[in-house]
Amino acid sequence: MNQLQRTIEQKREEMTRIATREGLTSQKVIRCSQELDQLINHYLIFYKRLS
């Protein structure tokens, strides 16, 4: 697993922890989800170039 994949997994875990503590509609969860989306988009762009 490369660094970007680890970062994505860490962000996903962070979002889950925040959602459990503060609820799914928390602004922190929404912000974390947006950051996760950006990371996943970077991942997809990077690996699309390799194929």
C-alpha angles and dihedrals in degrees: 000000000000128000095265091053090050091050091051091051092048091050091049091052091047091052091050092051092049092046091051091051102037107019133256095279095054114127088232090057092047092049091047090049091053091050089049090051090054092050092049091049090052089049093051093047092048095050094042088061090054095055 
